[in-house]
């Protein structure tokens, strides 16, 4: 199987990866938007978990990661519920890790174990200990395939970065002891700035916050009134949205009518109807310079300033004033 990706180019894939990609759990991710409720209020915010999962796998492959780590990368988001992280706001889950809590159950009850077994792999050995895959995941503020891919993919798709900038960044990635680092401080500065465009300007965009807040409210109400069950969240975005629209309850319908692409909002600390703080996400990649690894912030005052601004902005949160619905 050959696959073409917007960010990383064309690759030939192993048979086990091909079968996993074609399996129902991976195909479902084509209907799960990475931005959660975002595309309901802005149709341009439409990158899917499927695209991201393919991208993480390809980045690991590009950097020389093992087939097992490529499998882990491909499957790392398979348990994301409809509308992605909106479920965390439904359950007031501050760590935003609901999909991780149900990961084992979703995998075990799917076709994935049998596909892996057919090719000589055991799902428990590959998928239940993420710490062994050091390209796939690293604690913030370091780089990892998950963090790098969603940043590059969203920001390139939404027109915030150029193809040449993406290529330059990828050319400056190096792997040491199974972990990814950068070899150029200017490229590190670029990535830090790009990452904060993602987590501050996009994740905390007032329109995005509005979409999350309103959709979380209608989902929470529908669960409380037993119109929905937790199993409904394991459908696609469209399937869950269609079920919401079929509910005749006037209170549910009233909330749904306020979620659409024509809503107007602004960030306004003095007059606001929604105040939301997202999970604090900071980045400070290590740079290999003069035969030593050093954090970008120790080499660059620009990175220090960006980190301080991002931290303060995250703690402050977003104040949303609704102008029209």
C-alpha positions as CSV (number, residue, x, y, z in Angstrom):
1,X,0.0,0.0,0.0
2,X,1.3,3.4,-0.9
3,X,0.0,6.5,0.9
4,X,0.3,10.2,0.1
5,X,0.3,12.7,3.0
6,X,0.0,16.5,2.8
7,X,2.8,17.0,5.3
8,X,5.3,14.1,4.8
9,X,4.8,13.0,1.2
10,X,4.5,9.5,-0.2
11,X,5.3,6.2,1.6
12,X,5.1,2.5,1.1
13,X,3.4,0.8,4.0
14,X,3.7,-2.6,5.6
15,X,0.7,-5.0,5.2
16,X,-0.2,-4.8,8.9
17,X,-0.4,-1.0,8.7
18,X,-2.6,-1.3,5.5
19,X,-5.0,-3.7,7.3
20,X,-5.2,-1.5,10.4
21,X,-5.9,1.6,8.3
22,X,-8.7,-0.2,6.5
23,X,-10.3,-1.5,9.7
24,X,-13.5,0.0,11.1
25,X,-11.9,1.6,14.1
26,X,-9.5,3.6,11.9
27,X,-12.0,4.4,9.3
28,X,-14.4,5.8,12.0
29,X,-11.7,8.5,12.6
30,X,-12.5,10.0,9.2
31,X,-15.7,11.2,10.8
32,X,-14.0,12.6,14.0
33,X,-12.8,16.2,13.6
34,X,-9.7,17.0,15.6
35,X,-11.0,20.4,16.6
36,X,-14.1,19.0,18.3
37,X,-17.0,21.4,18.0
38,X,-14.9,23.9,16.0
39,X,-16.1,22.9,12.5
40,X,-19.7,23.4,13.6
41,X,-19.0,27.1,14.0
42,X,-16.3,27.4,11.3
43,X,-16.4,24.7,8.5
44,X,-12.8,25.5,7.6
45,X,-11.6,23.9,10.9
46,X,-12.1,20.4,9.6
47,X,-8.8,18.3,10.1
48,X,-9.8,14.8,11.1
49,X,-8.4,12.4,13.7
50,X,-7.8,10.0,10.7
51,X,-5.5,12.4,9.0
52,X,-3.6,13.1,12.2
53,X,-3.3,9.4,13.0
54,X,-1.8,8.7,9.6
55,X,0.5,11.6,10.0
56,X,1.8,10.5,13.4
57,X,2.6,7.1,12.0
58,X,4.4,8.5,8.9
59,X,6.4,10.9,11.0
60,X,7.6,8.0,13.2
61,X,8.4,6.1,10.0
62,X,10.3,9.0,8.5
63,X,12.4,9.3,11.7
64,X,13.3,5.6,11.7
65,X,10.9,4.4,14.3
66,X,10.2,0.6,14.5
67,X,7.1,-1.0,12.9
68,X,5.7,-1.5,16.4
69,X,6.0,2.2,17.2
70,X,4.4,3.1,13.8
71,X,1.5,0.8,14.8
72,X,1.3,2.5,18.2
73,X,1.3,5.9,16.5
74,X,-1.4,4.9,14.0
75,X,-3.7,3.7,16.8
76,X,-3.0,6.2,19.5
77,X,-6.2,8.2,18.9
78,X,-8.5,5.4,18.0
79,X,-10.6,5.8,21.2
80,X,-11.4,9.5,20.6
81,X,-15.1,10.0,21.0
82,X,-17.3,12.0,18.7
83,X,-16.3,15.7,18.7
84,X,-12.9,14.7,20.3
85,X,-12.2,16.7,23.5
86,X,-15.7,18.1,23.8
87,X,-16.5,15.0,26.0
88,X,-13.9,16.2,28.5
89,X,-15.9,19.4,28.9
90,X,-19.1,17.4,29.3
91,X,-17.6,15.6,32.2
92,X,-15.5,18.5,33.5
93,X,-12.4,16.5,33.0
94,X,-9.6,19.0,33.4
95,X,-6.8,16.7,32.2
96,X,-8.7,16.3,28.8
97,X,-7.8,12.6,28.7
98,X,-11.2,10.8,28.6
99,X,-10.1,9.0,25.4
100,X,-7.0,7.6,27.2
101,X,-9.2,6.2,30.0
102,X,-11.3,4.2,27.6
103,X,-8.5,3.3,25.3
104,X,-8.0,-0.3,26.5
105,X,-11.7,-1.1,26.3
106,X,-12.1,0.3,22.8
107,X,-9.1,-1.6,21.5
108,X,-10.0,-4.9,23.2
109,X,-13.6,-4.8,21.8
110,X,-12.5,-4.0,18.3
111,X,-11.0,-5.9,15.3
112,X,-7.5,-4.5,16.1
113,X,-6.3,-7.4,18.3
114,X,-7.1,-10.0,15.7
115,X,-5.4,-8.0,12.9
116,X,-2.3,-7.7,15.0
117,X,-2.4,-11.3,16.0
118,X,-2.6,-12.3,12.4
119,X,0.7,-10.6,11.7
120,X,2.5,-11.9,14.8
121,X,1.9,-9.0,17.2
122,X,0.1,-8.8,20.5
123,X,-1.9,-5.7,21.2
124,X,-1.1,-5.7,24.9
125,X,2.7,-5.5,24.2
126,X,2.3,-2.6,21.7
127,X,-0.6,-0.5,22.9
128,X,-0.8,-0.7,26.7
129,X,2.5,0.8,27.6
130,X,2.9,4.1,25.8
131,X,6.1,5.0,27.7
132,X,8.1,2.6,25.6
133,X,7.4,4.7,22.4
134,X,9.6,7.7,22.9
135,X,9.1,9.2,19.4
136,X,5.3,8.9,19.7
137,X,4.9,10.6,23.2
138,X,7.0,12.7,25.4
139,X,5.9,14.8,28.4
140,X,5.6,18.5,27.6
141,X,7.5,20.7,27.0
142,X,9.5,18.4,24.7
143,X,8.7,17.4,21.1
144,X,7.0,14.2,20.1
145,X,5.3,12.9,17.0
146,X,1.8,13.5,18.4
147,X,2.5,17.1,19.3
148,X,4.5,17.9,16.2
149,X,1.9,16.4,13.8
150,X,-1.2,18.2,15.1
151,X,0.7,21.5,15.2
152,X,2.1,21.2,11.6
153,X,-1.1,19.7,10.2
154,X,-3.5,22.2,11.7
155,X,-1.4,25.3,11.1
156,X,-0.5,24.3,7.5
157,X,-4.1,23.4,6.6
158,X,-5.5,26.6,8.1
159,X,-2.9,28.7,6.2
160,X,-0.7,29.9,9.1
161,X,2.6,28.3,7.9
162,X,4.1,27.7,4.5
163,X,5.2,24.5,2.8
164,X,8.8,25.7,2.8
165,X,8.7,26.3,6.6
166,X,7.3,22.8,7.2
167,X,10.1,21.3,5.1
168,X,12.8,23.3,6.9
169,X,11.5,22.2,10.3
170,X,11.4,18.5,9.3
171,X,15.0,18.8,7.9
172,X,16.2,20.1,11.3
173,X,14.6,17.2,13.3
174,X,17.1,14.7,14.7
175,X,16.7,11.5,16.8
176,X,18.9,10.7,19.7
177,X,18.3,7.8,22.1
178,X,14.9,7.3,20.5
179,X,13.7,10.9,21.1
180,X,13.3,13.8,18.7
181,X,15.2,17.1,19.0
182,X,16.1,20.1,16.9
183,X,19.6,21.1,15.7
184,X,18.9,24.8,15.0
185,X,17.7,27.4,17.6
186,X,16.0,29.5,14.9
187,X,13.9,26.6,13.8
188,X,13.1,25.9,17.5
189,X,11.9,29.5,17.8
190,X,9.8,29.1,14.7
191,X,8.2,25.9,16.1
192,X,7.5,27.5,19.5
193,X,5.8,30.4,17.8
194,X,3.8,28.1,15.6
195,X,2.8,25.9,18.5
196,X,1.4,28.8,20.4
197,X,-0.5,30.0,17.3
198,X,-2.2,26.5,17.6
199,X,-2.8,26.4,21.4
200,X,-3.5,30.1,22.0
201,X,-4.8,31.6,18.8
202,X,-6.7,28.5,17.6
203,X,-7.6,26.4,20.7
204,X,-8.5,29.6,22.6
205,X,-10.1,31.5,19.8
206,X,-13.4,32.9,21.2
207,X,-15.4,31.3,18.4
208,X,-13.8,27.9,19.2
209,X,-14.5,28.3,23.0
210,X,-18.1,29.2,22.2
211,X,-18.5,26.1,20.1
212,X,-17.1,23.8,22.7
213,X,-19.1,25.4,25.5
214,X,-22.4,25.3,23.7
215,X,-22.0,21.8,22.4
216,X,-20.8,20.5,25.8
217,X,-23.9,22.1,27.4
218,X,-26.3,20.4,25.0
219,X,-24.6,17.0,25.3
220,X,-24.6,17.2,29.1
221,X,-28.3,18.1,29.1
222,X,-29.1,15.2,26.7
223,X,-27.2,12.8,28.9
224,X,-29.0,14.0,32.0
225,X,-32.4,13.6,30.3
226,X,-31.4,10.1,29.0
227,X,-31.7,11.1,25.3
228,X,-28.1,9.9,24.9
229,X,-25.9,7.2,26.3
230,X,-22.1,6.9,26.6
231,X,-22.2,4.4,23.7
232,X,-23.5,7.2,21.4
233,X,-20.1,9.0,21.9
234,X,-18.4,6.2,20.1
235,X,-20.1,7.1,16.8
236,X,-18.9,9.7,14.4
237,X,-19.4,13.4,14.8
238,X,-22.2,13.4,12.2
239,X,-24.0,10.4,13.7
240,X,-24.0,12.0,17.1
241,X,-25.1,15.4,15.7
242,X,-27.9,13.7,13.8
243,X,-29.1,12.0,16.9
244,X,-29.0,15.3,18.8
245,X,-31.1,17.0,16.0
246,X,-33.7,14.2,16.3
247,X,-34.4,15.1,20.0
248,X,-37.7,16.9,20.2
249,X,-37.1,18.4,23.7
250,X,-37.6,22.2,23.4
251,X,-34.6,22.9,25.7
252,X,-32.3,20.8,23.7
253,X,-33.5,22.2,20.4
254,X,-33.0,25.8,21.7
255,X,-29.4,25.1,22.6
256,X,-28.7,23.4,19.2
257,X,-30.1,26.3,17.3
258,X,-27.3,28.5,18.7
259,X,-24.5,26.4,17.2
260,X,-23.9,27.4,13.6
261,X,-21.3,29.0,11.4
262,X,-22.9,32.5,11.4
263,X,-22.5,33.2,15.2
264,X,-20.5,36.3,16.0
265,X,-18.4,36.5,19.2
266,X,-15.5,38.5,20.6
267,X,-13.0,38.4,23.4
268,X,-14.2,40.8,26.0
269,X,-13.1,40.8,29.6
270,X,-15.6,43.4,30.7
271,X,-18.7,42.0,29.2
272,X,-18.7,38.2,28.8
273,X,-21.1,35.3,28.9
274,X,-18.5,32.5,28.8
275,X,-15.1,32.3,30.5
276,X,-13.1,29.2,29.7
277,X,-9.6,28.0,30.7
278,X,-8.1,25.2,28.7
279,X,-5.4,22.8,29.8
280,X,-2.1,24.7,30.0
281,X,0.1,23.5,27.1
282,X,3.7,24.8,27.0
283,X,6.5,23.9,24.6
284,X,10.3,24.2,25.1
285,X,12.1,21.8,22.8
286,X,15.7,20.7,23.4
287,X,18.2,21.8,20.8
288,X,21.4,19.8,20.1
289,X,24.1,22.5,20.0
290,X,27.9,22.2,20.7
291,X,27.5,18.5,21.4
292,X,25.0,19.2,24.2
293,X,21.2,19.2,24.5
294,X,19.9,22.5,25.8
295,X,16.3,23.7,26.2
296,X,15.4,26.4,23.6
297,X,14.5,28.8,26.4
298,X,18.1,28.7,27.7
299,X,19.4,29.6,24.3
300,X,16.7,32.2,23.3
301,X,15.2,35.1,25.1
302,X,12.5,35.1,22.4
303,X,11.4,31.6,23.5
304,X,11.5,32.7,27.2
305,X,9.1,35.6,26.3
306,X,6.8,33.4,24.3
307,X,6.6,30.8,27.1
308,X,5.8,33.5,29.6
309,X,3.1,35.1,27.5
310,X,1.5,31.6,26.7
311,X,1.5,30.6,30.3
312,X,-0.1,33.9,31.4
313,X,-2.7,33.7,28.6
314,X,-3.6,30.1,29.5
315,X,-4.1,31.0,33.2
316,X,-6.2,34.0,32.2
317,X,-8.4,32.0,29.8
318,X,-10.8,33.3,27.2
319,X,-13.7,35.7,27.9
320,X,-16.3,35.3,25.3
321,X,-19.0,37.9,24.6
322,X,-21.7,36.6,22.2
323,X,-22.6,39.4,19.7
324,X,-25.2,37.5,17.7
325,X,-26.5,33.9,17.3
